[in-house]
Amino acid sequence: MRRLLHVLFILYCAEAGFFLLVVPWSPSWERLAGPLATIGAGAVIVEPIVRGAVSGFGLVHFVWGAHDLLGWIERRRSRESLRT
């Protein structure tokens, strides 16, 4: 069960990282700004600094997931080397 949760967390980090890295620079981000303009947030989310911050958060997810994946692989290798 623990292994499954670890794999799911790594997959989550990869998926969320990709989404948050790419979507702020896509046309769908502009369409999201339309409904938010009624509450005054539409002009803020189309600013490049906000898009960059969201993309940076996505990059953090990628790095976190890669770090966990590499740690998991290293632990497996060390356990296998102890067995032989």
DRENTORKOL-3810 file (N, C-alpha, C; in nm, 4 decimals):
REM DRENTORKOL-3810
@n.u->0.0823; n.v->-0.1196; n.w->0.0000; ca.u->0.0000; ca.v->0.0000; ca.w->0.0000; c.u->0.0863; c.v->0.1255; c.w->0.0000
@n.u->0.1922; n.v->0.1220; n.w->0.0803; ca.u->0.2804; ca.v->0.2384; ca.w->0.0886; c.u->0.3479; c.v->0.2661; c.w->-0.0458
@n.u->0.3883; n.v->0.1594; n.w->-0.1154; ca.u->0.4520; ca.v->0.1734; ca.w->-0.2454; c.u->0.3551; c.v->0.2353; c.w->-0.3466
@n.u->0.2306; n.v->0.1922; n.w->-0.3425; ca.u->0.1294; ca.v->0.2460; ca.w->-0.4328; c.u->0.1078; c.v->0.3952; c.w->-0.4082
@n.u->0.0997; n.v->0.4343; n.w->-0.2831; ca.u->0.0829; ca.v->0.5767; ca.w->-0.2511; c.u->0.2025; c.v->0.6586; c.w->-0.2969
@n.u->0.3202; n.v->0.6017; n.w->-0.2851; ca.u->0.4398; ca.v->0.6716; ca.w->-0.3296; c.u->0.4368; c.v->0.6921; c.w->-0.4816
@n.u->0.4003; n.v->0.5893; n.w->-0.5544; ca.u->0.3909; ca.v->0.5997; ca.w->-0.7006; c.u->0.2828; c.v->0.7004; c.w->-0.7391
@n.u->0.1694; n.v->0.6971; n.w->-0.6707; ca.u->0.0628; ca.v->0.7921; ca.w->-0.7006; c.u->0.1060; c.v->0.9364; c.w->-0.6731
@n.u->0.1834; n.v->0.9569; n.w->-0.5673; ca.u->0.2331; ca.v->1.0913; ca.w->-0.5379; c.u->0.3288; c.v->1.1392; c.w->-0.6468
@n.u->0.4147; n.v->1.0507; n.w->-0.6947; ca.u->0.5077; ca.v->1.0876; ca.w->-0.8018; c.u->0.4309; c.v->1.1212; c.w->-0.9291
@n.u->0.3292; n.v->1.0426; n.w->-0.9600; ca.u->0.2460; ca.v->1.0711; ca.w->-1.0781; c.u->0.1707; c.v->1.2035; c.w->-1.0624
@n.u->0.1217; n.v->1.2286; n.w->-0.9420; ca.u->0.0543; ca.v->1.3565; ca.w->-0.9162; c.u->0.1500; c.v->1.4735; c.w->-0.9411
@n.u->0.2704; n.v->1.4632; n.w->-0.8893; ca.u->0.3683; ca.v->1.5711; ca.w->-0.9063; c.u->0.3986; c.v->1.5950; c.w->-1.0539
@n.u->0.4119; n.v->1.4869; n.w->-1.1299; ca.u->0.4400; ca.v->1.5010; ca.w->-1.2727; c.u->0.3222; c.v->1.5653; c.w->-1.3453
@n.u->0.2024; n.v->1.5196; n.w->-1.3170; ca.u->0.0842; ca.v->1.5725; ca.w->-1.3851; c.u->0.0570; c.v->1.7177; c.w->-1.3461
@n.u->0.0582; n.v->1.7458; n.w->-1.2183; ca.u->0.0339; ca.v->1.8830; ca.w->-1.1727; c.u->0.1444; c.v->1.9755; c.w->-1.2203
@n.u->0.2680; n.v->1.9270; n.w->-1.2183; ca.u->0.3793; ca.v->2.0082; ca.w->-1.2658; c.u->0.3633; c.v->2.0441; c.w->-1.4121
@n.u->0.3294; n.v->1.9464; n.w->-1.4945; ca.u->0.3089; ca.v->1.9742; ca.w->-1.6368; c.u->0.1944; c.v->2.0721; c.w->-1.6577
@n.u->0.0838; n.v->2.0477; n.w->-1.5901; ca.u->-0.0330; ca.v->2.1345; ca.w->-1.6042; c.u->-0.0002; c.v->2.2783; c.w->-1.5650
@n.u->0.0600; n.v->2.2950; n.w->-1.4482; ca.u->0.0889; ca.v->2.4296; ca.w->-1.3990; c.u->0.2006; c.v->2.4980; c.w->-1.4776
@n.u->0.2839; n.v->2.4213; n.w->-1.5418; ca.u->0.3912; ca.v->2.4791; ca.w->-1.6208; c.u->0.3430; c.v->2.5265; c.w->-1.7573
@n.u->0.2491; n.v->2.4542; n.w->-1.8162; ca.u->0.2075; ca.v->2.4808; ca.w->-1.9543; c.u->0.0824; c.v->2.5685; c.w->-1.9641
@n.u->-0.0165; n.v->2.5431; n.w->-1.8831; ca.u->-0.1469; ca.v->2.6083; ca.w->-1.8986; c.u->-0.1435; c.v->2.7610; c.w->-1.8872
@n.u->-0.0640; n.v->2.8207; n.w->-1.7988; ca.u->-0.0659; ca.v->2.9672; ca.w->-1.7916; c.u->-0.0241; c.v->3.0370; c.w->-1.9212
@n.u->0.0425; n.v->2.9668; n.w->-2.0094; ca.u->0.0885; ca.v->3.0269; ca.w->-2.1343; c.u->0.0031; c.v->2.9822; c.w->-2.2526
@n.u->-0.1069; n.v->2.9137; n.w->-2.2275; ca.u->-0.1943; ca.v->2.8655; ca.w->-2.3345; c.u->-0.3149; c.v->2.9582; c.w->-2.3496
@n.u->-0.3838; n.v->2.9477; n.w->-2.4632; ca.u->-0.5047; ca.v->3.0306; ca.w->-2.4843; c.u->-0.6161; c.v->3.0029; c.w->-2.3828
@n.u->-0.6199; n.v->2.8858; n.w->-2.3249; ca.u->-0.7263; ca.v->2.8568; ca.w->-2.2276; c.u->-0.7120; c.v->2.9441; c.w->-2.1033
@n.u->-0.5903; n.v->2.9874; n.w->-2.0717; ca.u->-0.5685; ca.v->3.0775; ca.w->-1.9585; c.u->-0.6381; c.v->3.2109; c.w->-1.9838
@n.u->-0.6350; n.v->3.2577; n.w->-2.1073; ca.u->-0.7029; ca.v->3.3821; ca.w->-2.1447; c.u->-0.8549; c.v->3.3675; c.w->-2.1291
@n.u->-0.9069; n.v->3.2509; n.w->-2.1680; ca.u->-1.0513; ca.v->3.2279; ca.w->-2.1543; c.u->-1.0925; c.v->3.2238; c.w->-2.0075
@n.u->-1.0052; n.v->3.1792; n.w->-1.9207; ca.u->-1.0328; ca.v->3.1764; ca.w->-1.7778; c.u->-1.0425; c.v->3.3184; c.w->-1.7224
@n.u->-0.9690; n.v->3.4095; n.w->-1.7808; ca.u->-0.9682; ca.v->3.5480; ca.w->-1.7319; c.u->-1.1012; c.v->3.6175; c.w->-1.7565
@n.u->-1.1752; n.v->3.5754; n.w->-1.8581; ca.u->-1.3029; ca.v->3.6400; ca.w->-1.8897; c.u->-1.4015; c.v->3.6388; c.w->-1.7747
@n.u->-1.4399; n.v->3.5213; n.w->-1.7246; ca.u->-1.5350; ca.v->3.5183; ca.w->-1.6127; c.u->-1.4803; c.v->3.5825; c.w->-1.4851
@n.u->-1.3500; n.v->3.5786; n.w->-1.4671; ca.u->-1.2918; ca.v->3.6369; ca.w->-1.3464; c.u->-1.2854; c.v->3.7892; c.w->-1.3529
@n.u->-1.3043; n.v->3.8449; n.w->-1.4719; ca.u->-1.2999; ca.v->3.9905; ca.w->-1.4855; c.u->-1.4150; c.v->4.0565; c.w->-1.4109
@n.u->-1.5242; n.v->3.9849; n.w->-1.3923; ca.u->-1.6388; ca.v->4.0436; ca.w->-1.3216; c.u->-1.6081; c.v->4.0697; c.w->-1.1748
@n.u->-1.5128; n.v->3.9950; n.w->-1.1196; ca.u->-1.4772; ca.v->4.0199; ca.w->-0.9795; c.u->-1.3437; c.v->4.0940; c.w->-0.9674
@n.u->-1.2880; n.v->4.1353; n.w->-1.0797; ca.u->-1.1657; ca.v->4.2138; ca.w->-1.0780; c.u->-1.0371; c.v->4.1344; c.w->-1.0825
@n.u->-1.0450; n.v->4.0041; n.w->-1.0877; ca.u->-0.9238; ca.v->3.9218; ca.w->-1.0881; c.u->-0.8753; c.v->3.8903; c.w->-1.2284
@n.u->-0.9574; n.v->3.9169; n.w->-1.3293; ca.u->-0.9206; ca.v->3.8837; ca.w->-1.4671; c.u->-0.7956; c.v->3.9542; c.w->-1.5146
@n.u->-0.7815; n.v->4.0815; n.w->-1.4787; ca.u->-0.6639; ca.v->4.1571; ca.w->-1.5216; c.u->-0.5376; c.v->4.1113; c.w->-1.4504
@n.u->-0.5538; n.v->4.0569; n.w->-1.3332; ca.u->-0.4369; ca.v->4.0152; ca.w->-1.2549; c.u->-0.3799; c.v->3.8838; c.w->-1.3074
@n.u->-0.4655; n.v->3.7862; n.w->-1.3395; ca.u->-0.4138; ca.v->3.6547; ca.w->-1.3764; c.u->-0.3515; c.v->3.6517; c.w->-1.5151
@n.u->-0.3748; n.v->3.7530; n.w->-1.5977; ca.u->-0.3107; ca.v->3.7551; ca.w->-1.7294; c.u->-0.1753; c.v->3.8263; c.w->-1.7258
@n.u->-0.1388; n.v->3.8792; n.w->-1.6111; ca.u->-0.0076; ca.v->3.9441; ca.w->-1.5983; c.u->0.1030; c.v->3.8397; c.w->-1.6092
@n.u->0.2113; n.v->3.8724; n.w->-1.6789; ca.u->0.3210; ca.v->3.7759; ca.w->-1.6945; c.u->0.3822; c.v->3.7297; c.w->-1.5621
@n.u->0.3848; n.v->3.8159; n.w->-1.4630; ca.u->0.4440; ca.v->3.7748; ca.w->-1.3349; c.u->0.3584; c.v->3.6688; c.w->-1.2658
@n.u->0.2274; n.v->3.6785; n.w->-1.2800; ca.u->0.1389; ca.v->3.5776; ca.w->-1.2213; c.u->0.1530; c.v->3.4462; c.w->-1.2978
@n.u->0.1590; n.v->3.4561; n.w->-1.4299; ca.u->0.1793; ca.v->3.3354; ca.w->-1.5102; c.u->0.3124; c.v->3.2695; c.w->-1.4763
@n.u->0.4147; n.v->3.3501; n.w->-1.4586; ca.u->0.5455; ca.v->3.2961; ca.w->-1.4221; c.u->0.5452; c.v->3.2321; c.w->-1.2851
@n.u->0.4721; n.v->3.2914; n.w->-1.1919; ca.u->0.4637; ca.v->3.2332; ca.w->-1.0571; c.u->0.3935; c.v->3.0979; c.w->-1.0616
@n.u->0.2864; n.v->3.0879; n.w->-1.1381; ca.u->0.2149; ca.v->2.9604; ca.w->-1.1495; c.u->0.3045; c.v->2.8568; c.w->-1.2178
@n.u->0.3761; n.v->2.8985; n.w->-1.3217; ca.u->0.4682; ca.v->2.8065; ca.w->-1.3890; c.u->0.5818; c.v->2.7655; c.w->-1.2957
@n.u->0.6290; n.v->2.8564; n.w->-1.2137; ca.u->0.7324; ca.v->2.8229; ca.w->-1.1166; c.u->0.6835; c.v->2.7214; c.w->-1.0161
@n.u->0.5586; n.v->2.7342; n.w->-0.9745; ca.u->0.4993; ca.v->2.6365; ca.w->-0.8838; c.u->0.4922; c.v->2.5000; c.w->-0.9511
@n.u->0.4630; n.v->2.4988; n.w->-1.0810; ca.u->0.4641; ca.v->2.3731; ca.w->-1.1561; c.u->0.6029; c.v->2.3128; c.w->-1.1632
@n.u->0.7030; n.v->2.3975; n.w->-1.1792; ca.u->0.8404; ca.v->2.3489; ca.w->-1.1823; c.u->0.8800; c.v->2.2883; c.w->-1.0477
@n.u->0.8338; n.v->2.3488; n.w->-0.9406; ca.u->0.8600; ca.v->2.2929; ca.w->-0.8072; c.u->0.7988; c.v->2.1533; c.w->-0.7959
@n.u->0.6797; n.v->2.1353; n.w->-0.8501; ca.u->0.6175; ca.v->2.0023; ca.w->-0.8481; c.u->0.7015; c.v->1.9011; c.w->-0.9253
@n.u->0.7504; n.v->1.9416; n.w->-1.0441; ca.u->0.8353; ca.v->1.8511; ca.w->-1.1218; c.u->0.9599; c.v->1.8111; c.w->-1.0442
@n.u->1.0269; n.v->1.9077; n.w->-0.9846; ca.u->1.1495; ca.v->1.8794; ca.w->-0.9108; c.u->1.1202; c.v->1.7903; c.w->-0.7905
@n.u->1.0134; n.v->1.8187; n.w->-0.7208; ca.u->0.9757; ca.v->1.7380; ca.w->-0.6050; c.u->0.9474; c.v->1.5930; c.w->-0.6451
@n.u->0.8713; n.v->1.5765; n.w->-0.7534; ca.u->0.8413; ca.v->1.4419; ca.w->-0.8013; c.u->0.9659; c.v->1.3689; c.w->-0.8488
@n.u->1.0551; n.v->1.4390; n.w->-0.9190; ca.u->1.1790; ca.v->1.3771; ca.w->-0.9660; c.u->1.2676; c.v->1.3379; c.w->-0.8475
@n.u->1.2722; n.v->1.4231; n.w->-0.7473; ca.u->1.3505; ca.v->1.3930; ca.w->-0.6276; c.u->1.2975; c.v->1.2678; c.w->-0.5578
@n.u->1.1677; n.v->1.2593; n.w->-0.5435; ca.u->1.1078; ca.v->1.1405; ca.w->-0.4804; c.u->1.1317; c.v->1.0157; c.w->-0.5651
@n.u->1.1199; n.v->1.0286; n.w->-0.6965; ca.u->1.1418; ca.v->0.9144; ca.w->-0.7848; c.u->1.2858; c.v->0.8656; c.w->-0.7753
@n.u->1.3805; n.v->0.9571; n.w->-0.7810; ca.u->1.5211; ca.v->0.9176; ca.w->-0.7726; c.u->1.5539; c.v->0.8564; c.w->-0.6359
@n.u->1.4965; n.v->0.9120; n.w->-0.5293; ca.u->1.5168; ca.v->0.8550; ca.w->-0.3967; c.u->1.4597; c.v->0.7157; c.w->-0.3854
@n.u->1.3436; n.v->0.6947; n.w->-0.4443; ca.u->1.2798; ca.v->0.5640; ca.w->-0.4423; c.u->1.3637; c.v->0.4615; c.w->-0.5186
@n.u->1.4146; n.v->0.5015; n.w->-0.6356; ca.u->1.4994; ca.v->0.4119; ca.w->-0.7153; c.u->1.6271; c.v->0.3787; c.w->-0.6388
@n.u->1.6874; n.v->0.4785; n.w->-0.5776; ca.u->1.8110; ca.v->0.4563; ca.w->-0.5023; c.u->1.7881; c.v->0.3620; c.w->-0.3836
@n.u->1.6781; n.v->0.3789; n.w->-0.3134; ca.u->1.6478; ca.v->0.2888; ca.w->-0.2015; c.u->1.6273; c.v->0.1456; c.w->-0.2489
@n.u->1.5609; n.v->0.1293; n.w->-0.3611; ca.u->1.5403; ca.v->-0.0057; ca.w->-0.4161; c.u->1.6720; c.v->-0.0698; c.w->-0.4554
@n.u->1.7597; n.v->0.0103; n.w->-0.5175; ca.u->1.8904; ca.v->-0.0430; ca.w->-0.5577; c.u->1.9725; c.v->-0.0838; c.w->-0.4367
@n.u->1.9685; n.v->-0.0018; n.w->-0.3319; ca.u->2.0477; ca.v->-0.0351; ca.w->-0.2144; c.u->1.9936; c.v->-0.1605; c.w->-0.1448
@n.u->1.8612; n.v->-0.1771; n.w->-0.1427; ca.u->1.8023; ca.v->-0.2992; ca.w->-0.0849; c.u->1.8394; c.v->-0.4225; c.w->-0.1669
@n.u->1.8400; n.v->-0.4080; n.w->-0.3008; ca.u->1.8748; ca.v->-0.5206; ca.w->-0.3860; c.u->2.0223; c.v->-0.5583; c.w->-0.3717
@n.u->2.1081; n.v->-0.4574; n.w->-0.3539; ca.u->2.2512; ca.v->-0.4874; ca.w->-0.3385; c.u->2.2779; c.v->-0.5551; c.w->-0.2046
@n.u->2.1976; n.v->-0.5270; n.w->-0.1033; ca.u->2.2151; ca.v->-0.5924; ca.w->0.0261; c.u->2.1722; c.v->-0.7393; c.w->0.0212
@n.u->2.0787; n.v->-0.7706; n.w->-0.0668; ca.u->2.0298; ca.v->-0.9072; ca.w->-0.0800; c.u->2.1318; c.v->-0.9979; c.w->-0.1471
@n.u->2.2123; n.v->-0.9411; n.w->-0.2358; ca.u->2.3077; ca.v->-1.0259; ca.w->-0.3096; c.u->2.4428; c.v->-1.0293; c.w->-0.2473
END
